[in-house]
Amino acid sequence: MPLVNAAEMLTKAKQGHYAVGQFNINNLEWTKAILLTAQELNSPVILGVSEGAGKYMTGYKTVVGMVNGMLEELNITVPVALHLDHGSYEGAKKCIEAGFSSIMFDGSHYPIEENIEKTKELVAICKEKGLSIEAEVGSIGGEEDGVIGKGECADPQECKQIADLGVTMLAAGIGNIHGKYPENWEGLSFETLDAIQQLTGDMPLVLHGGTGIPADMIKKAISLGVSKINVNTECQLAFQEATRKYIEEGKDLQGKGFDPRKLLAPGFEAIKATVKEKMELFGSVGKA
């Protein structure tokens, strides 16, 4: 099945009170693990690509080629969107040209007027090409490709202004952060989320920084209109732990254990297990 934009899967998720996971990819192992798990669980999925990861994989055209090749070779039949994560204005345009099916323009660090202006232009391009587009209001805490935010809460009125531009989905800061959560984290602001949901109606809302948020908070966020949840750090940590264990047990020194295909296999399985756990928590299993 060819790539699809994320609009239909997220509309269904919002109506069905579950969320679709966006799992960031970093290489072939990541992509293959996520696609196979989605297919096995009959779940829609969004493959996220940060600008840094796109650069690491030599460019957006390489990413598009790899993903399209896998969809065909692995006979993937569930809906898959390829999505730029936290894209700059220039990065968003490059991904549109390269063949991504969905983009995120993160204009949260601009004054609201400039965020609106740039988002409006990208909405028009995406509409013309049949792509989905995510916008952001109120920066998400932590660091993502050099953009640092402390996890502030978005202004619900500003969220409505951006939502009214015709974006497909909206990421709003509700106290969430990227990466590991500090011990003194105050938790998600459900009051803010509820106020945003009241003003944006049917608009699917996005929760960034899904790693480390307790399951009960995730479920409550979904009940308040969150239809897309981003996970990256948790897969990275699972991959790292499994790879470390393999090497510490000396398995890379046994037979042909040094073969990269064998060396990376435990990490690959760990990503699959993490994605499965998240899809079950988000409620997207069997929803393809």
Buried (B, 14 or more C-beta within 10 A) or exposed (E): EEBBBBBBBBBBBBEEEBBBBBBBBBEEBBBBBBBBBBBBBBBBBBBBBBBBBBEBBEEBBEBBEBBBEBBEEEEBEBBBBBBBBBBBBEBBBBBBEBBBBBBBBBBBEBEBEEBBEBBBBBBEBBEEEEBBBBBBBBBBBBEBBEBEBEBBBBBBEBBBBBBEBBBBBBBBBBBBBBBBBEEEBEEBBBEBBBBBBEBBEEBBBBBBBBBBBEEEBBBBBBEBBBBBBBBBBBBBBBBEEBBEEBEEEEBBEEEEBEEEEBBBBBBBBBBBBBBBBBBEBBBBBEBB
